[in-house]
Amino acid sequence: MSETKNSKIPRYAVIFTVAFKLLFLLTNYIQEDAFITWRVAQNLMDYGVIGFNGPVKISASTTHLYVFVSYLFNLIFGKENFIVPLLVFNSVLFTIGSLFLSHLLLKNAWDKAIFIFLIGILPPAIKISILGMEYGILFFLEMALLYYGFYQSKRWAQIIFPILILFTRIDTVIFLGIVFLVNIFWTKKIKWFYVLGCIVGIAVTLAFNWLYFGEIVNNTIVAKKLAYSKDFTFDQNLEYFRLNFGNFWGMLKLPGDFNPLTIIILIFELLCFIYLIRQRNKRNVFLWVIFIFGWVKQLVFLSQKSLFDWYYWVPQVLLFVPVVIFVLEQKEKKKRWLSLLIVIYIIPMLAFQTVHSIATGNGEWNYRRTIGLFLNQYEKDKNQWIFLEPAGYVPYFSGLKTIDEVGLVDKKVQEEIKKDKPNFWINTVKNRKPKYLLSYDDLFASKNGTYIKVHYKLIKEFRVKDHLKSDNKILEKIYILKPSGTDYNLYERVD
């Protein structure tokens, strides 16, 4: 009876952790790119087409599965009310994923419960759960694959989960490949049903891209590579990696090029990992999977100059797992170790994430969203075009057809970049003649100022400083301490 009761403790921890993290919904911090996926889902509702600007097909979102999930939530709850239920859903899935992970690595029910909560309130875990991206679903699917497919050796899981994982993001071949290699090394056997699942997953994803969009790789991947690619020498690549390593590998960004906190945490993570794998334990295969994946994915993405925070969230969580396990399995002075971990790391990180979420939520929801709401009221003809960057909040809330400077939501920009990258922006303006331009810069004072002055007028300036006030003095201090957002100028075509 007692054993049955204890077995439920991790489940209660899931509920408690989800409820705790839902407090972050009050910050209104939602990632810009989530609104790209959600607009694609609503485009599917309105036009029956996976796209961004009406009937034109384009894979503007990197994730196919999350588009369909978002579509279902829009269908069930409506466009006005789907966001909170979807964020709750993401949080639940991530936390269940951490439950699976606890079953793989721990035996004691109370240790599992503490593990679920501590992992769940790390900054990247909060962002995975609350910011509206696809990583809550992805983490759930990856941990479910390890738990059902490899821990319990369920053949159905070895087939189904790789398909769903790859349909969520094609770059998950990194995770699936590492699982395959570690399993072969560990068991000296090939799980053929898993191989089948991976082959089918790749085939389904690529076939869907080709048959529906006429492309093998998602447009978002092609567009980013084209827009952000730079011809660096080997030495320049190494220097680039060094300059960005500290702030993308670690959980806490600091001003400047050197982040000592990242180095300290990485060393401690590595020492804890070595300590754990020296113990001959069946769980070691899973420790190797998550640790190798954490290192390899970050190395690959950072070396490819993919400097978007969300690529690093899951690796950051997984690399910290050995630290939590090391502390939980201390046989002597366990409470002291746990207290030190919570006081020295968990609470400061939670406080940092709270401040960051409040400040960034103000910058995104209370500031950038207002630009979209202004345009929604100002321009009633939703067939008019706006040229801007990025393509999240403003297009979503304005409802206008959109050209973005990277080409995520409009392929014609990519053609301009290929023809004349230094001048693609002004060439797009001249050729497409969008009614609105939204820019960080004073376009009248730019190198293209002469053309802009003739064809456009400035209709509104949006300034971050105008959104740093609050009736709540604590919130106002946070807004001022960490102002979030960028000043914008909005221009309208006059001819």
N, C-alpha and C positions, 0 to 999 in steps of 0.2 A: 504493500500500500504506500509506504514511504517512498519507495523507488519510483512508483508511478507518479506520485505527487511531484517528486524532484524532476522527473523528466519533462514536466510542464513548465518548469522555471524558465528555460530559454525562450519558450513561446511567449511567456509574460514579458520577458525582456524585449522581445520584438515589439510588442504593443506599446510598452512604456517608451522605448526609443523612438518609435514613429511619432508618438504623441509629443514627446519632447522636441523633436526636430520641426514639427509643424508650427512651433512658435516662430520659426524663421519665415513663415509665410507673411507674417506681419511686416516684414522689412520690404516687401514688394520687389525683392531682388530676383529678377528673371533674366537669364542670359539672352543677349541680342539674337543669337542664331536660332533660339527656340522659336522666335516669331517667324523666321523664314520657313521652318518646317510646318508651323501651324497655318501659315498662309497657303502653303502648298496643299495641306489637307482641306482647307476651305475652298481652294480652287477646284479640288476634286469634287467637293459637294456641289459647287455652283455650276461648273462647266463639264463635269464628268471627265476631267483631264488632269493628270498629274503634271502640274506646271505652276507658274507664278503669275503670268499675265494673260489670264483668260484661256482661250482654246489652244494656245501654243504649248506643245509638250516640251518639258525641260526638267532634268533631274537637279532642281535647285537645292534640294536637301540631300545631304550625304547618306541619310538613312532611309531605306524604303519601309522597313517594318514599322518604325516609329511614325511615319507618315500615315500608315493605315490605322495604327492605334489611335493617333490624334484624330483621324477622320471619324472613327467610331465614337470617341468621346464628344466630338462636335455634334454628331448625329443624336446621341443620347441626351446630352445636357444642353445643347444649343450653343451658338457662337458666343453668346454673352456670358455663359456660365460654366464652360468646360474646363477652364484653366485650373482652378483650385482642385476639382476632383482628379484631374490628370496628375497634378503635382503630388497629391496624396498617394495616388497609385504608384508613381515613380518611387516615392519614399518607402512604401510598403515593400515593393519588389526588391529594392536595394537591401533593406533590412532582412528580408527573408533570405537573400543571397548571403548575407553575413551569418545567418543561422546555419545555412548549409556549410559554410566555411568553418564554423565552430565545431560542427559534427566531424569534420575531416581532421581537425587538429587537436581537439580537447576531449577529455572524458568526463570530467566533473561538471555537473549541471550548473552549479553556481559560477564556476569559471567560464562556462559558455555564456552565461547571462551577462557577466561583467565584460567579457570580450565583445559581445554584441553591442553593448552600450558604448564602451570606450571607442571602438572602431567607428561606430555610427555617428559620433559627435566630433570626429576629426574634421578639419576644414574641407578637405576634398570630398569626404562622405556627405557632408551637409550640402555642398554644391551639386554633387551627383543627384541627391534626393530632391532638392528644392528649385534648382535653376531652370528646369524645364527641358533639359537635353535628354538624349536617348540612353545615357549611361546607366540609369537605374535599371532599365530593362536589360541592358547588355551585361551588367554585373550579375544580375539574377540568372541569366541564361548561362553565363560562363561558370558560375559556381554550381548551378544545377547540373551542368555537364560533368563536372568533377565529382559531384556527390553521387548522382544516379548512374552516370555512365562509367565511372572508374572505381569509385568506392563501393558501390553496390553492383557494378558490372551489368547494368540493365542494357540490353541490346537496343531496345527502342530509343533509349536516351542517347546512345552513341550515334544513332542515325538522325534523330529529329533535332537535337540541340545544335549540332554544327550547321544545319541548314538555316535555322532561325538566327543563329549568331552571325553567319555570313550575310544574311539578308538584312540584318541590322546595320552592319558596317563591313565593307569588303576588307578593310585593313586588319580585321580580326584573324586573317590568315597567320599573323604573327603568333597570336595566342594559341590557335589550333595546331600550328606547326610545332611549337614548343611542347605542348601536351603530347603530341605524337612522338617526338624525339626522346623526351624524358621517359615516357612509358616503355619505349623499346629498350632503352639503356637499363631501365630498372627491372623489367620482367623478361627481357630477351624474347619477347613475343610481339607480334603485330595484331592489333585488334582490327580485324577486317571490316567489321560492321562500322567502326569509327571511320576507317578509311573511306568506306562507301558513303557515309554521311557527309564527310568533307568534300568528296568529289561531286556528290549531288548538290551540295550547298553552293559550291563554286559554279557549277553548271547552271543551276537555277538563277543565281544572281546575275551572271554574265548574259544568260539567255534573255532574262527579263530586260536588262539594259539594252540589248541589241534589238529585240523584237518590239519593245515599246518606244525606246528613245532613239534607236539607230546608232547606239554607241556601246562600246565594250565597258569602259570605265565611267563612273559617274561624272557628270559635267562639273560638279564642284571641285573634284580632284584635279581635273584638267585645267580649270580656270585658275585655281590657286597656284598650280605649278607654273603656268604661263605668266601670271601677274607678278609672282614673288621670286621667280628664278633669277639667280645672279651667277655670273661666271667668275668663280673664285678659284684662286690657286690653292694648293694643299695647305700652305701656311696660313692663308686667309681663312680657310675653312676651320682650321684648328683654333685660330684666334676668335672666330665667330662663336665656336662651341664654348670656348672658355668664358667669353663675355656673358653668355646666356645660361650657362650650366646652373649656376647657383640659384637663379630665380625661377627656373622652370622645373628643375629636379626636386626642389624642396617645397614644403607646404607654405612657407612664408616668404614673400617677396620683400626685399629691402632696397632702398635707393643705392645706386652705384653698381659696379660690375662684380664685386666680391661679396658673397654671402656666407659668412663663417658658420651660421647656424645650420645651413644645408650640409656642410662638410662634417660638422660634429654629429648630426643626426645620422648621416650616411654611415659613418664609422661605427656608431653604436648599433645601427641596424645590421651591419655586416658582422659585428662581433656576436650579436645575439643569434643571428642565423647560423654562424659557425658552431656556437655552443649547442644549439638545438640539434643540428644534423650529426654531431659527434655521438649523440645518443642513438643507438640502433633502434629505430622505431618505424613501423609501417607508414606512419604519416609523413615520413621524410620525402617520399615521392611528391607529395603535394606541396611541401615547403620548397622543394627544388623548382617545381612548376611556377609557383607564384613569384619566387624571387628572381629566377632567370627572366621570366616575362617582364617583371618590373624594370629590370636593367635594360633588357634588349629593346623593349618598346621605346623607352625614353632615349636611348642611344640612337635608334633609327630615326625617330621623329625630330630630335634636336639636330642631328647631322643633316637632315633634309630641310632645316630652317623652318620647321613647322611650329611657329611660336604662338600657338593658341592654347590657353590654359587647360581646356577640357581634354586635350589629348593626354594629359599627364595625371588626371584625377585618379583613375583606377590604379595605375602603377604606384602612385604616392601612397594610396591606402594599403596595397598589398605589400609594399616594401616595409611598412611599419608593423605588419602583423607579427613577425618574429619578436619584436620588442615587447608587445603585449603578452605574448605567450611566455616569453622568458620571465616576465614579472609574475604572471599568474602561477607559474609552476615552481616558484621559490619555496623550498621546504622550510627554510629558516628565515625569520623576519619578513615573511611575505607581506604583512600589513604595512611594514615600513617601506618596502620596495614599491608597493602599490600606491601608498600615500605620496611618495616622492615623484612617481610618474605622473600622478594626477596634479599635484601642486606645481611641479616644475615645468611640465609640458602640456598636459591635457587642458587644464584651466586657462593658462595664458593663450593657448591656441584657440580655445573656444571664445575667449574674450576678444581676441584679434578678429576672428571670423564674424562675431556679432557686430563689432564696430564697422568692419569692412562691408558686411551685408546691409547694414542700415545706411551707410554713406553711399554705397553703389546703388542700392535700391532707390535712394533719393535722386541720384544722378540719372538713372535709367527711367524709372516709372514716373517720378514727379517732374522730371525735366525733359528727357528725350521724347517720352510719350506725348508730351504736350505739343511738340512740333507736329506730330502726326494728327493730333486732335484739331489743331489750328487749321491745318490743310484740309482736313475732312469737312470743316465748316466753310472754309474759304472757297474751295473748289468743289462744286456740285457735280461736275462732269467727270466721272471716274474713268473715262477713257483717255484723259490727259496723262502725259508722261512727266516723270520727275527723274532727274539724273543726280545720283548721290552715292555716298558710301558711309556706313554700311546699310544693308538692305533689310534690317529687322524691324525695329520699332516704328519708324516713320512710314514705310510702305504699309505695314500692317494696320496702323491706326488711321492712315489717310485714305486708304483704299485706292490710291492712284496706281496706274501702271508704272513700272519701275525699270530703270536702267541703272545697274550698279557698276562702280568703277573696276571691280574685279572680274565681272562677267559671270557671277554665280547664277543670276536670274535672267540674264539676257546674253545670248551667245554672240550677238553682233559686236559686242565690245571686244570679244576675243579676236575677231577678225581685224579690228582696228589696231589692237596691240601687236598682232603678227605683222601688219603692214608697216607700222611706224610707232613703236612703243613710246618714244619720248613725247610724241605729239598726239597720242591716241585720245586724250581727254578732249582737246579742242576740236579734233576731227570728228569725234562722236557728236559734240554739240552742233557743229556746222552741218553734219549730214543728217542727224536725227531731229534736230530742232525741238528738243523737249521744252514743254511750257515752263517747267520749274527747274531750277538748279539749287541744290543745297550743298554748301561748302563750308569747310573749316576756315577758309581763307577769304580775304577781301579780294574778290575777283576783279574789281575795278582797278586794283593796284598790281595785279598779276601781269605776267608777260603776255597774256591774252586779253589784257584790260581793254584795249581799243575795240576789239570785236564785241566784248561783253557789254561795254557802255552803249554801243549802238543798238544792240538787240535785246538787252535785258534791263530791268530796273530792280533796285533793292526794295523789297516790300516789308521785310522784317528781320530784325536781329534777335537772336536767341543767345542769352548769356547765362553761364553757370552761376555767376554771382547773384543773379536775381532769384535763385532757387535755394538759397542757403538759410532761409529764415523758417522758423517754426514757433508755434505757440508753446511747445514743449522745450524748455531751455536746455535740457540734456541732449535732445535730438539736434538742436541748433548748434550746440558745441561740437557734436560729432560731424555735422555737415561742414562746419568751418574747418575743423581739424583735418578732415580728409575729403575735400571737395572732389566730386566725381562728375565726369562728363567733359564735353568739349564745346567751345563757343561755335555757333553756326550763323551763317548768313543765308537768307532765302531770297532768291531772285526769280522774277517772272518775266517771260518773254513779252515784248511789246509789239512785235510785228508778225 
